[in-house]
């Protein structure tokens, strides 16, 4: 059996990439984003994007996505979600310029362009703690964005908390937010994993059935991780 037609290839360069994500909009345009690391050649770092309007056969030239600081170099970990009601793509990302805060950036599917610097950058979490690993989703029934992320009190604190926040109904495309809510397994071992930047995997000491998970809004049943080396 033949391989068939190879898909179109995204723009290439002499640099490393990480944190790729891809999404379709309502018009069938494919939007891809990734983190570019070009320190070795003195180029520009940061999140780049490319789009395809022919089902991935060809792609536009890679273009830097402006970040909240305007440097185009401080953002990483881009994650995409489509607002199907407005044909707008939202990207949650970590802005590392100031220690690690979580922002949103908006892509307009009508104009096929990112919002200009200073426009469409929504500060979601900007505390003095280390915030990382953002994710974003859109719920059409409530016309709301949901954003999640990890928060560490400091770079050496392996006990992370998972946070989430929801945009207020009726405020898109310029969302306002309810309060961030912290989720933590109440009876899990204090350290179940180490932050992703630590080189040595951490092994929890026990496996525990948790009967409660405390948040500001809900209580349910969850399980702590089994005793095993955790991935870095």
MDAnalysis code that builds the backbone (N, CA, C; Angstrom):
import MDAnalysis as mda
import numpy as np

u = mda.Universe.empty(696, n_residues=232, atom_resindex=np.repeat(np.arange(232), 3), trajectory=True)
u.add_TopologyAttr("name", ["N", "CA", "C"] * 232)
u.add_TopologyAttr("resid", np.arange(1, 233))
u.add_TopologyAttr("resname", ["UNK", "UNK", "UNK", "UNK", "UNK", "UNK", "UNK", "UNK", "UNK", "UNK", "UNK", "UNK", "UNK", "UNK", "UNK", "UNK", "UNK", "UNK", "UNK", "UNK", "UNK", "UNK", "UNK", "UNK", "UNK", "UNK", "UNK", "UNK", "UNK", "UNK", "UNK", "UNK", "UNK", "UNK", "UNK", "UNK", "UNK", "UNK", "UNK", "UNK", "UNK", "UNK", "UNK", "UNK", "UNK", "UNK", "UNK", "UNK", "UNK", "UNK", "UNK", "UNK", "UNK", "UNK", "UNK", "UNK", "UNK", "UNK", "UNK", "UNK", "UNK", "UNK", "UNK", "UNK", "UNK", "UNK", "UNK", "UNK", "UNK", "UNK", "UNK", "UNK", "UNK", "UNK", "UNK", "UNK", "UNK", "UNK", "UNK", "UNK", "UNK", "UNK", "UNK", "UNK", "UNK", "UNK", "UNK", "UNK", "UNK", "UNK", "UNK", "UNK", "UNK", "UNK", "UNK", "UNK", "UNK", "UNK", "UNK", "UNK", "UNK", "UNK", "UNK", "UNK", "UNK", "UNK", "UNK", "UNK", "UNK", "UNK", "UNK", "UNK", "UNK", "UNK", "UNK", "UNK", "UNK", "UNK", "UNK", "UNK", "UNK", "UNK", "UNK", "UNK", "UNK", "UNK", "UNK", "UNK", "UNK", "UNK", "UNK", "UNK", "UNK", "UNK", "UNK", "UNK", "UNK", "UNK", "UNK", "UNK", "UNK", "UNK", "UNK", "UNK", "UNK", "UNK", "UNK", "UNK", "UNK", "UNK", "UNK", "UNK", "UNK", "UNK", "UNK", "UNK", "UNK", "UNK", "UNK", "UNK", "UNK", "UNK", "UNK", "UNK", "UNK", "UNK", "UNK", "UNK", "UNK", "UNK", "UNK", "UNK", "UNK", "UNK", "UNK", "UNK", "UNK", "UNK", "UNK", "UNK", "UNK", "UNK", "UNK", "UNK", "UNK", "UNK", "UNK", "UNK", "UNK", "UNK", "UNK", "UNK", "UNK", "UNK", "UNK", "UNK", "UNK", "UNK", "UNK", "UNK", "UNK", "UNK", "UNK", "UNK", "UNK", "UNK", "UNK", "UNK", "UNK", "UNK", "UNK", "UNK", "UNK", "UNK", "UNK", "UNK", "UNK", "UNK", "UNK", "UNK", "UNK", "UNK", "UNK", "UNK", "UNK", "UNK", "UNK", "UNK", "UNK", "UNK", "UNK", "UNK"])
u.atoms.positions = np.array([
    [0.853, -1.195, 0.000],
    [0.000, 0.000, 0.000],
    [0.884, 1.239, 0.000],
    [0.563, 2.184, -0.855],
    [1.339, 3.408, -0.910],
    [1.079, 4.298, 0.286],
    [1.982, 5.243, 0.496],
    [1.876, 6.149, 1.633],
    [0.828, 7.219, 1.407],
    [0.476, 7.452, 0.154],
    [-0.437, 8.538, -0.121],
    [0.288, 9.867, -0.138],
    [-0.458, 10.939, -0.194],
    [0.142, 12.271, -0.277],
    [0.608, 12.723, 1.099],
    [1.862, 13.161, 1.173],
    [2.370, 13.685, 2.434],
    [1.702, 15.018, 2.740],
    [1.419, 15.289, 4.009],
    [0.857, 16.593, 4.355],
    [1.871, 17.699, 4.134],
    [1.382, 18.909, 3.965],
    [2.281, 20.046, 3.821],
    [3.113, 20.227, 5.072],
    [4.312, 20.735, 4.894],
    [5.228, 20.895, 6.017],
    [5.240, 22.338, 6.474],
    [5.218, 22.518, 7.785],
    [5.301, 23.852, 8.346],
    [6.649, 24.474, 8.021],
    [6.726, 25.816, 8.052],
    [8.001, 26.482, 7.763],
    [9.116, 25.957, 8.658],
    [10.276, 25.710, 8.056],
    [11.407, 25.152, 8.789],
    [12.509, 26.197, 8.948],
    [13.384, 25.949, 9.915],
    [14.512, 26.839, 10.134],
    [15.562, 26.141, 10.963],
    [16.698, 26.795, 11.126],
    [17.804, 26.228, 11.888],
    [17.658, 26.623, 13.354],
    [16.631, 26.077, 13.995],
    [16.374, 26.374, 15.393],
    [15.521, 25.254, 15.978],
    [15.430, 25.251, 17.292],
    [14.615, 24.260, 17.979],
    [13.205, 24.801, 18.179],
    [12.220, 23.883, 18.182],
    [10.850, 24.280, 18.463],
    [10.295, 23.413, 19.587],
    [9.281, 23.937, 20.269],
    [8.653, 23.213, 21.373],
    [7.225, 23.719, 21.532],
    [6.435, 23.010, 22.316],
    [5.061, 23.382, 22.649],
    [4.207, 23.666, 21.408],
    [4.157, 22.753, 20.435],
    [3.308, 22.997, 19.269],
    [1.834, 22.802, 19.601],
    [0.981, 23.526, 18.892],
    [-0.462, 23.315, 18.976],
    [-1.073, 23.701, 17.637],
    [-2.239, 23.141, 17.319],
    [-2.875, 23.387, 16.023],
    [-4.382, 23.330, 16.200],
    [-5.103, 24.136, 15.407],
    [-6.556, 24.195, 15.535],
    [-7.171, 24.636, 14.209],
    [-8.390, 24.160, 13.928],
    [-9.196, 24.627, 12.800],
    [-10.112, 25.742, 13.271],
    [-10.345, 26.762, 12.425],
    [-11.394, 27.718, 12.743],
    [-12.648, 27.385, 11.938],
    [-13.693, 28.204, 12.079],
    [-14.971, 27.910, 11.428],
    [-14.883, 27.922, 9.915],
    [-13.920, 28.646, 9.346],
    [-13.777, 28.759, 7.894],
    [-12.866, 27.685, 7.307],
    [-12.343, 26.804, 8.149],
    [-11.451, 25.761, 7.666],
    [-9.993, 26.157, 7.644],
    [-9.676, 27.369, 8.085],
    [-8.272, 27.767, 8.198],
    [-7.628, 27.006, 9.353],
    [-6.438, 26.470, 9.109],
    [-5.689, 25.785, 10.157],
    [-4.656, 26.761, 10.709],
    [-4.657, 26.920, 11.998],
    [-3.687, 27.787, 12.670],
    [-2.772, 26.920, 13.525],
    [-1.470, 27.063, 13.328],
    [-0.478, 26.331, 14.118],
    [0.399, 27.323, 14.866],
    [0.731, 26.997, 16.092],
    [1.642, 27.825, 16.889],
    [2.714, 26.937, 17.507],
    [3.852, 27.524, 17.798],
    [4.949, 26.801, 18.439],
    [5.905, 27.795, 19.076],
    [6.690, 27.307, 20.013],
    [7.734, 28.099, 20.648],
    [9.030, 27.914, 19.873],
    [9.646, 29.009, 19.483],
    [10.906, 28.977, 18.747],
    [12.042, 29.363, 19.682],
    [13.101, 28.561, 19.670],
    [14.299, 28.853, 20.459],
    [15.460, 29.011, 19.494],
    [15.862, 30.254, 19.272],
    [16.880, 30.553, 18.265],
    [18.105, 31.199, 18.881],
    [18.359, 30.912, 20.162],
    [19.501, 31.546, 20.831],
    [20.819, 31.243, 20.141],
    [20.944, 30.035, 19.589],
    [22.226, 29.620, 19.017],
    [22.635, 30.480, 17.840],
    [21.676, 30.990, 17.084],
    [21.993, 31.789, 15.906],
    [21.694, 33.268, 16.101],
    [21.332, 33.653, 17.316],
    [21.088, 35.055, 17.595],
    [19.772, 35.574, 17.061],
    [18.849, 34.681, 16.712],
    [17.566, 35.095, 16.178],
    [16.572, 35.422, 17.277],
    [15.308, 35.612, 16.864],
    [14.245, 35.988, 17.783],
    [13.602, 34.736, 18.363],
    [13.470, 34.690, 19.695],
    [12.746, 33.612, 20.352],
    [11.275, 33.997, 20.473],
    [10.503, 33.102, 21.081],
    [9.110, 33.403, 21.343],
    [8.179, 32.477, 20.591],
    [6.879, 32.792, 20.642],
    [5.866, 31.992, 19.959],
    [5.690, 32.506, 18.539],
    [5.680, 31.571, 17.602],
    [5.445, 31.874, 16.195],
    [4.188, 31.155, 15.731],
    [3.616, 31.633, 14.622],
    [2.419, 30.995, 14.085],
    [2.486, 30.935, 12.571],
    [1.711, 30.014, 12.018],
    [1.571, 29.866, 10.572],
    [0.160, 29.376, 10.308],
    [-0.363, 29.656, 9.128],
    [-1.723, 29.247, 8.802],
    [-1.781, 28.591, 7.431],
    [-2.767, 27.726, 7.272],
    [-3.012, 27.055, 5.999],
    [-4.489, 27.180, 5.655],
    [-4.768, 27.539, 4.409],
    [-6.150, 27.651, 3.944],
    [-6.502, 26.560, 2.943],
    [-5.610, 25.596, 2.744],
    [-5.873, 24.507, 1.792],
    [-5.641, 23.148, 2.447],
    [-6.146, 23.030, 3.673],
    [-6.129, 21.758, 4.395],
    [-4.718, 21.248, 4.666],
    [-3.787, 22.166, 4.840],
    [-2.435, 21.793, 5.228],
    [-1.485, 21.523, 4.089],
    [-1.924, 21.726, 2.837],
    [-1.029, 21.481, 1.701],
    [0.114, 22.487, 1.672],
    [-0.187, 23.745, 1.962],
    [0.836, 24.788, 2.034],
    [0.565, 25.649, 3.260],
    [1.612, 26.354, 3.694],
    [1.527, 27.152, 4.913],
    [2.120, 28.537, 4.669],
    [1.598, 29.513, 5.396],
    [2.156, 30.861, 5.329],
    [3.513, 30.889, 6.018],
    [4.277, 31.943, 5.730],
    [5.573, 32.107, 6.392],
    [5.375, 32.242, 7.900],
    [6.300, 31.692, 8.661],
    [6.225, 31.793, 10.117],
    [6.342, 33.253, 10.540],
    [5.478, 33.667, 11.469],
    [5.471, 35.053, 11.933],
    [5.444, 35.075, 13.454],
    [6.200, 35.995, 14.036],
    [6.227, 36.131, 15.490],
    [4.885, 36.642, 15.992],
    [4.418, 36.077, 17.089],
    [3.181, 36.514, 17.725],
    [3.537, 37.522, 18.811],
    [3.067, 38.764, 18.728],
    [3.409, 39.745, 19.761],
    [2.942, 39.278, 21.135],
    [3.781, 39.466, 22.149],
    [3.385, 39.104, 23.502],
    [3.011, 40.353, 24.285],
    [2.638, 40.148, 25.541],
    [2.145, 41.262, 26.343],
    [3.201, 42.317, 26.594],
    [4.477, 41.925, 26.586],
    [5.546, 42.885, 26.852],
    [5.998, 43.612, 25.599],
    [5.548, 43.123, 24.422],
    [5.942, 43.745, 23.170],
    [7.287, 43.309, 22.653],
    [7.940, 42.348, 23.333],
    [9.271, 41.929, 22.901],
    [9.239, 40.766, 21.927],
    [8.120, 40.067, 21.852],
    [7.960, 38.871, 21.020],
    [8.817, 37.710, 21.482],
    [9.504, 37.827, 22.602],
    [10.483, 36.806, 22.977],
    [10.218, 36.164, 24.329],
    [9.264, 36.689, 25.084],
    [9.137, 36.268, 26.476],
    [8.059, 35.225, 26.698],
    [7.348, 34.810, 25.664],
    [6.217, 33.923, 25.886],
    [6.499, 32.506, 25.401],
    [5.942, 31.539, 26.142],
    [6.120, 30.126, 25.842],
    [4.822, 29.394, 26.172],
    [4.772, 28.101, 25.844],
    [3.668, 27.213, 26.242],
    [2.326, 27.667, 25.693],
    [2.269, 28.058, 24.426],
    [1.006, 28.464, 23.834],
    [0.041, 27.296, 23.680],
    [-1.222, 27.505, 24.092],
    [-2.282, 26.507, 23.956],
    [-3.510, 27.189, 23.369],
    [-4.168, 26.532, 22.396],
    [-5.206, 27.164, 21.593],
    [-6.597, 26.624, 21.905],
    [-7.601, 27.488, 21.739],
    [-9.009, 27.093, 21.819],
    [-9.800, 28.000, 20.891],
    [-10.869, 27.472, 20.288],
    [-11.680, 28.226, 19.333],
    [-12.980, 28.678, 19.970],
    [-13.232, 29.979, 19.923],
    [-14.541, 30.539, 20.240],
    [-15.399, 30.353, 18.995],
    [-16.213, 29.305, 18.978],
    [-16.978, 28.954, 17.782],
    [-18.064, 29.971, 17.471],
    [-18.488, 30.750, 18.448],
    [-19.538, 31.743, 18.221],
    [-19.034, 32.939, 17.430],
    [-17.746, 33.262, 17.561],
    [-17.185, 34.456, 16.925],
    [-16.060, 34.139, 15.948],
    [-15.731, 32.863, 15.802],
    [-14.618, 32.437, 14.957],
    [-13.322, 33.133, 15.368],
    [-13.074, 33.145, 16.665],
    [-11.845, 33.706, 17.209],
    [-11.098, 32.619, 17.976],
    [-9.797, 32.556, 17.760],
    [-8.952, 31.604, 18.474],
    [-8.284, 32.329, 19.636],
    [-8.330, 31.712, 20.791],
    [-7.643, 32.246, 21.963],
    [-6.431, 31.392, 22.266],
    [-5.332, 32.029, 22.548],
    [-4.115, 31.333, 22.942],
    [-3.761, 31.707, 24.376],
    [-3.731, 30.717, 25.256],
    [-3.195, 30.921, 26.600],
    [-1.693, 30.690, 26.543],
    [-0.925, 31.547, 27.201],
    [0.523, 31.376, 27.184],
    [1.136, 31.866, 28.492],
    [2.353, 31.423, 28.712],
    [3.116, 31.853, 29.886],
    [4.083, 32.944, 29.467],
    [3.994, 34.089, 30.122],
    [4.902, 35.196, 29.851],
    [6.043, 35.119, 30.859],
    [7.207, 34.705, 30.389],
    [8.328, 34.469, 31.297],
    [9.143, 35.716, 31.579],
    [8.769, 36.848, 31.012],
    [9.556, 38.071, 31.200],
    [9.554, 38.529, 32.648],
    [8.486, 38.224, 33.377],
    [8.386, 38.699, 34.756],
    [8.193, 37.542, 35.725],
    [8.881, 36.440, 35.476],
    [8.858, 35.330, 36.413],
    [7.848, 34.255, 36.108],
    [6.910, 34.527, 35.214],
    [5.944, 33.513, 34.841],
    [4.524, 33.889, 35.186],
    [3.845, 34.608, 34.307],
    [2.438, 34.942, 34.456],
    [1.658, 34.351, 33.287],
    [0.344, 34.234, 33.441],
    [-0.505, 33.627, 32.421],
    [-1.320, 34.713, 31.728],
    [-1.256, 34.706, 30.398],
    [-1.985, 35.663, 29.575],
    [-2.778, 34.929, 28.501],
    [-3.745, 35.651, 27.928],
    [-4.458, 35.197, 26.739],
    [-4.179, 36.151, 25.593],
    [-4.151, 35.602, 24.389],
    [-3.968, 36.380, 23.166],
    [-5.035, 35.948, 22.176],
    [-5.582, 36.891, 21.400],
    [-6.722, 36.609, 20.525],
    [-6.335, 36.651, 19.053],
    [-6.815, 35.644, 18.309],
    [-6.669, 35.573, 16.852],
    [-8.045, 35.739, 16.228],
    [-8.178, 36.625, 15.249],
    [-9.451, 36.885, 14.580],
    [-9.527, 36.066, 13.306],
    [-10.466, 35.123, 13.241],
    [-10.602, 34.282, 12.066],
    [-11.145, 35.006, 10.860],
    [-11.738, 36.182, 11.044],
    [-12.247, 36.959, 9.911],
    [-11.112, 37.648, 9.172],
    [-10.191, 38.238, 9.917],
    [-9.057, 38.936, 9.311],
    [-7.814, 38.057, 9.218],
    [-7.872, 36.871, 9.830],
    [-6.709, 35.972, 9.875],
    [-5.468, 36.687, 10.394],
    [-5.620, 37.325, 11.541],
    [-4.506, 38.079, 12.123],
    [-4.637, 38.088, 13.641],
    [-3.485, 38.178, 14.311],
    [-3.473, 38.337, 15.755],
    [-3.815, 39.775, 16.114],
    [-4.440, 39.949, 17.255],
    [-4.677, 41.295, 17.759],
    [-3.340, 42.003, 17.950],
    [-3.338, 43.298, 17.723],
    [-2.099, 44.068, 17.817],
    [-1.555, 44.050, 19.238],
    [-0.266, 44.345, 19.364],
    [0.361, 44.415, 20.685],
    [-0.405, 45.398, 21.560],
    [-0.703, 44.984, 22.773],
    [-1.457, 45.826, 23.684],
    [-2.951, 45.684, 23.549],
    [-3.414, 44.973, 22.497],
    [-4.838, 44.734, 22.292],
    [-5.057, 43.229, 22.291],
    [-6.041, 42.763, 23.020],
    [-6.309, 41.341, 23.039],
    [-5.406, 40.552, 23.957],
    [-4.502, 41.233, 24.672],
    [-3.690, 40.555, 25.682],
    [-4.430, 40.644, 27.012],
    [-4.868, 39.509, 27.512],
    [-5.648, 39.486, 28.737],
    [-4.799, 38.876, 29.841],
    [-4.560, 39.628, 30.897],
    [-3.814, 39.103, 32.037],
    [-4.736, 38.217, 32.859],
    [-4.401, 36.934, 32.947],
    [-5.226, 35.980, 33.682],
    [-4.690, 35.755, 35.085],
    [-3.379, 35.568, 35.215],
    [-2.756, 35.320, 36.520],
    [-1.415, 36.034, 36.555],
    [-1.280, 37.017, 37.432],
    [-0.056, 37.825, 37.491],
    [0.398, 37.992, 38.938],
    [0.497, 36.896, 39.668],
    [0.933, 36.968, 41.060],
    [2.456, 36.931, 41.135],
    [2.977, 37.045, 42.352],
    [4.424, 36.946, 42.562],
    [4.909, 35.503, 42.515],
    [3.984, 34.529, 42.489],
    [4.362, 33.121, 42.425],
    [4.728, 32.732, 40.997],
    [5.219, 31.498, 40.838],
    [5.562, 30.958, 39.521],
    [4.329, 30.290, 38.935],
    [3.848, 30.792, 37.810],
    [2.682, 30.226, 37.139],
    [3.106, 29.634, 35.802],
    [2.594, 28.446, 35.501],
    [3.077, 27.729, 34.332],
    [2.012, 26.760, 33.829],
    [2.284, 26.119, 32.681],
    [1.433, 25.088, 32.084],
    [-0.012, 25.543, 31.888],
    [-0.252, 26.632, 31.152],
    [-1.628, 27.076, 30.944],
    [-2.365, 26.197, 29.938],
    [-3.677, 26.191, 30.045],
    [-4.555, 25.575, 29.050],
    [-5.823, 26.410, 28.995],
    [-6.504, 26.418, 27.841],
    [-7.700, 27.229, 27.662],
    [-8.736, 26.433, 26.894],
    [-9.998, 26.660, 27.214],
    [-11.096, 26.023, 26.502],
    [-12.276, 26.967, 26.411],
    [-13.140, 26.742, 25.414],
    [-14.335, 27.567, 25.226],
    [-15.564, 26.682, 25.359],
    [-16.572, 27.158, 26.112],
    [-17.831, 26.442, 26.306],
    [-18.940, 27.271, 25.681],
    [-19.526, 26.745, 24.592],
    [-20.520, 27.514, 23.846],
    [-21.805, 27.713, 24.645],
    [-22.200, 26.721, 25.451],
    [-23.468, 26.806, 26.178],
    [-23.518, 28.010, 27.103],
    [-22.385, 28.357, 27.677],
    [-22.327, 29.503, 28.588],
    [-21.553, 30.672, 27.993],
    [-21.073, 30.500, 26.760],
    [-20.298, 31.537, 26.075],
    [-19.177, 32.045, 26.981],
    [-18.349, 31.117, 27.416],
    [-17.314, 31.467, 28.392],
    [-16.012, 30.747, 28.076],
    [-14.912, 31.395, 28.438],
    [-13.587, 30.788, 28.392],
    [-13.238, 30.231, 29.770],
    [-12.555, 29.100, 29.760],
    [-12.002, 28.517, 30.981],
    [-10.494, 28.422, 30.813],
    [-9.756, 28.857, 31.806],
    [-8.298, 28.808, 31.767],
    [-7.808, 28.076, 33.013],
    [-6.860, 27.156, 32.830],
    [-6.240, 26.461, 33.957],
    [-4.731, 26.672, 33.914],
    [-4.077, 26.540, 35.061],
    [-2.621, 26.652, 35.124],
    [-2.127, 26.075, 36.452],
    [-0.826, 25.817, 36.523],
    [-0.169, 25.406, 37.759],
    [0.465, 26.629, 38.407],
    [0.433, 26.655, 39.731],
    [1.092, 27.734, 40.470],
    [1.990, 27.133, 41.542],
    [3.246, 27.607, 41.566],
    [4.209, 27.234, 42.593],
    [4.543, 28.475, 43.406],
    [4.645, 28.292, 44.733],
    [4.984, 29.428, 45.584],
    [6.378, 29.950, 45.280],
    [7.281, 29.051, 44.843],
    [8.618, 29.451, 44.428],
    [9.183, 28.329, 43.575],
    [10.311, 28.581, 42.944],
    [10.869, 27.619, 41.993],
    [11.291, 26.316, 42.647],
    [11.541, 26.307, 43.955],
    [11.951, 25.086, 44.624],
    [10.827, 24.370, 45.336],
    [9.600, 24.835, 45.177],
    [8.456, 24.249, 45.864],
    [7.780, 23.247, 44.948],
    [7.869, 21.964, 45.293],
    [7.314, 20.924, 44.432],
    [5.829, 20.711, 44.649],
    [5.231, 21.389, 45.611],
    [3.812, 21.212, 45.882],
    [3.024, 22.249, 45.092],
    [2.659, 21.899, 43.868],
    [1.950, 22.833, 42.998],
    [0.462, 22.801, 43.290],
    [-0.185, 23.890, 43.022],
    [-1.640, 23.947, 43.054],
    [-2.147, 24.163, 41.629],
    [-3.246, 23.511, 41.322],
    [-3.918, 23.721, 40.048],
    [-4.980, 24.791, 40.238],
    [-4.951, 25.791, 39.373],
    [-5.935, 26.867, 39.425],
    [-6.764, 26.875, 38.149],
    [-7.987, 27.369, 38.285],
    [-8.782, 27.637, 37.088],
    [-9.589, 28.909, 37.294],
    [-9.967, 29.508, 36.183],
    [-10.791, 30.705, 36.217],
    [-11.714, 30.678, 35.009],
    [-12.877, 31.257, 35.146],
    [-13.890, 31.271, 34.093],
    [-14.257, 32.705, 33.765],
    [-14.385, 33.001, 32.468],
    [-14.827, 34.345, 32.092],
    [-16.314, 34.495, 32.392],
    [-16.712, 35.691, 32.708],
    [-18.114, 35.960, 33.010],
    [-18.953, 35.896, 31.742],
    [-20.112, 35.255, 31.829],
    [-20.998, 35.098, 30.680],
    [-21.377, 36.457, 30.103],
    [-21.295, 36.558, 28.772],
    [-21.697, 37.781, 28.093],
    [-20.611, 38.820, 27.964],
    [-19.372, 38.502, 28.367],
    [-18.305, 39.510, 28.304],
    [-17.344, 39.308, 27.138],
    [-17.415, 38.187, 26.435],
    [-16.544, 37.990, 25.272],
    [-16.987, 38.875, 24.120],
    [-16.069, 39.398, 23.302],
    [-14.660, 39.017, 23.194],
    [-13.706, 39.805, 24.094],
    [-14.247, 40.566, 25.041],
    [-13.395, 41.300, 25.987],
    [-13.713, 40.806, 27.393],
    [-13.205, 39.634, 27.746],
    [-13.684, 38.954, 28.950],
    [-13.326, 39.658, 30.243],
    [-14.259, 39.576, 31.178],
    [-13.967, 39.836, 32.578],
    [-14.043, 38.494, 33.295],
    [-13.477, 38.434, 34.494],
    [-13.252, 37.139, 35.115],
    [-13.821, 37.063, 36.517],
    [-14.263, 35.861, 36.880],
    [-14.539, 35.560, 38.262],
    [-13.236, 35.331, 38.998],
    [-13.301, 35.035, 40.288],
    [-12.062, 34.820, 41.056],
    [-11.391, 33.510, 40.668],
    [-10.054, 33.449, 40.669],
    [-9.357, 32.178, 40.449],
    [-9.673, 31.197, 41.574],
    [-9.822, 29.932, 41.227],
    [-10.147, 28.898, 42.208],
    [-9.027, 27.875, 42.234],
    [-8.583, 27.537, 43.426],
    [-7.501, 26.576, 43.606],
    [-8.068, 25.183, 43.842],
    [-7.450, 24.178, 43.209],
    [-7.827, 22.780, 43.409],
    [-6.618, 22.055, 43.974],
    [-6.844, 21.293, 45.035],
    [-5.750, 20.498, 45.593],
    [-6.323, 19.238, 46.218],
    [-5.673, 18.094, 45.983],
    [-6.104, 16.845, 46.594],
    [-5.811, 16.912, 48.086],
    [-6.870, 16.938, 48.876],
    [-6.702, 17.208, 50.297],
    [-5.922, 16.126, 51.025],
    [-6.022, 14.848, 50.594],
    [-5.356, 13.785, 51.342],
    [-4.209, 13.164, 50.568],
    [-3.790, 13.784, 49.464],
    [-2.641, 13.270, 48.720],
    [-1.352, 13.606, 49.458],
    [-0.273, 12.848, 49.217],
    [1.025, 13.253, 49.768],
    [1.358, 14.667, 49.322],
    [2.022, 15.407, 50.193],
    [2.267, 16.813, 49.890],
    [3.011, 16.982, 48.578],
    [3.965, 16.081, 48.296],
    [4.739, 16.190, 47.070],
    [4.458, 14.972, 46.195],
    [3.694, 15.152, 45.137],
    [3.396, 14.060, 44.216],
    [4.240, 14.142, 42.959],
    [4.792, 15.276, 42.695],
    [5.661, 15.429, 41.535],
    [6.521, 16.663, 41.720],
    [7.615, 16.708, 41.018],
    [8.454, 17.896, 41.064],
    [8.139, 18.794, 39.884],
    [8.443, 20.082, 40.000],
    [8.230, 20.968, 38.854],
    [8.955, 20.463, 37.626],
    [8.447, 20.818, 36.455],
    [8.975, 20.276, 35.204],
    [10.431, 20.632, 34.979],
    [10.930, 21.722, 35.626],
    [12.311, 22.117, 35.354],
    [13.319, 21.362, 36.250],
    [12.856, 20.521, 37.180],
    [13.776, 19.745, 37.999],
    [14.225, 18.526, 37.221],
    [15.497, 18.176, 37.330],
    [16.048, 17.107, 36.506],
    [15.736, 15.714, 37.045],
    [15.563, 15.560, 38.365],
    [15.397, 14.238, 38.960],
    [13.921, 13.944, 39.209],
    [13.372, 12.851, 38.643],
    [11.970, 12.505, 38.919],
    [11.750, 12.260, 40.404],
    [10.535, 12.533, 40.856],
    [10.203, 12.351, 42.265],
    [9.307, 11.131, 42.418],
    [9.551, 10.311, 43.441],
    [8.763, 9.111, 43.694],
    [7.886, 9.322, 44.925],
    [6.557, 9.386, 44.768],
    [5.685, 9.511, 45.937],
    [5.842, 8.302, 46.852],
    [5.495, 8.473, 48.113],
    [5.700, 7.409, 49.092],
    [4.486, 6.519, 49.266],
    [3.325, 6.886, 48.711],
    [2.140, 6.070, 48.937],
    [1.111, 6.322, 47.858],
    [0.135, 5.415, 47.812],
    [-1.019, 5.588, 46.942],
    [-2.234, 5.733, 47.838],
    [-2.973, 6.803, 47.672],
    [-4.024, 7.126, 48.621],
    [-5.325, 7.410, 47.900],
    [-6.393, 6.792, 48.371],
    [-7.705, 7.159, 47.855],
    [-8.182, 8.399, 48.583],
    [-8.447, 9.439, 47.826],
    [-8.909, 10.684, 48.427],
    [-10.424, 10.741, 48.329],
    [-11.069, 11.012, 49.414],
    [-12.520, 11.082, 49.402],
    [-13.022, 12.493, 49.220],
    [-12.152, 13.471, 49.346],
    [-12.585, 14.844, 49.157],
    [-11.578, 15.616, 48.339],
    [-12.069, 16.493, 47.516],
    [-11.234, 17.454, 46.816],
    [-11.839, 18.813, 47.102],
    [-11.113, 19.658, 47.776],
    [-11.659, 20.922, 48.225],
    [-11.376, 22.022, 47.219],
    [-12.408, 22.698, 46.790],
    [-12.289, 23.910, 45.993],
    [-13.257, 24.918, 46.578],
    [-13.330, 26.071, 45.960],
    [-14.292, 27.063, 46.410],
    [-15.697, 26.716, 45.959],
    [-15.832, 25.681, 45.094],
    [-17.134, 25.443, 44.502],
    [-17.613, 24.003, 44.572],
    [-16.729, 23.012, 44.817],
    [-17.180, 21.635, 44.668],
    [-16.394, 20.683, 45.546],
    [-17.007, 19.528, 45.829],
    [-16.340, 18.431, 46.513],
    [-16.632, 17.150, 45.755],
    [-15.609, 16.350, 45.455],
    [-15.812, 15.115, 44.713],
    [-14.739, 14.115, 45.094],
    [-14.771, 12.932, 44.480],
    [-13.829, 11.866, 44.804],
    [-12.734, 11.780, 43.765],
    [-11.487, 11.715, 44.216],
    [-10.339, 11.618, 43.325],
    [-9.323, 10.657, 43.922],
    [-8.329, 10.294, 43.134],
    [-7.287, 9.392, 43.592],
    [-5.932, 10.069, 43.472],
    [-5.099, 9.860, 44.472],
    [-3.720, 10.336, 44.402],
    [-2.928, 9.418, 43.491],
    [-1.817, 9.887, 42.915],
    [-1.009, 9.042, 42.032],
    [-0.437, 7.841, 42.769],
    [-0.302, 6.722, 42.067],
    [0.333, 5.546, 42.641],
    [1.820, 5.812, 42.830],
    [2.456, 5.030, 43.684],
    [3.882, 5.202, 43.952],
    [4.685, 4.772, 42.740],
    [5.221, 5.738, 42.027],
    [6.008, 5.460, 40.818],
    [6.792, 6.703, 40.483],
    [7.885, 6.523, 39.771],
    [8.675, 7.675, 39.341],
    [7.838, 8.518, 38.410],
    [7.771, 9.783, 38.694],
    [6.954, 10.691, 37.898],
    [7.782, 11.262, 36.763],
    [7.164, 11.527, 35.600],
    [7.926, 12.128, 34.497],
    [8.349, 13.535, 34.827],
    [9.476, 13.926, 34.284],
    [9.966, 15.287, 34.482],
    [9.163, 16.226, 33.610],
])
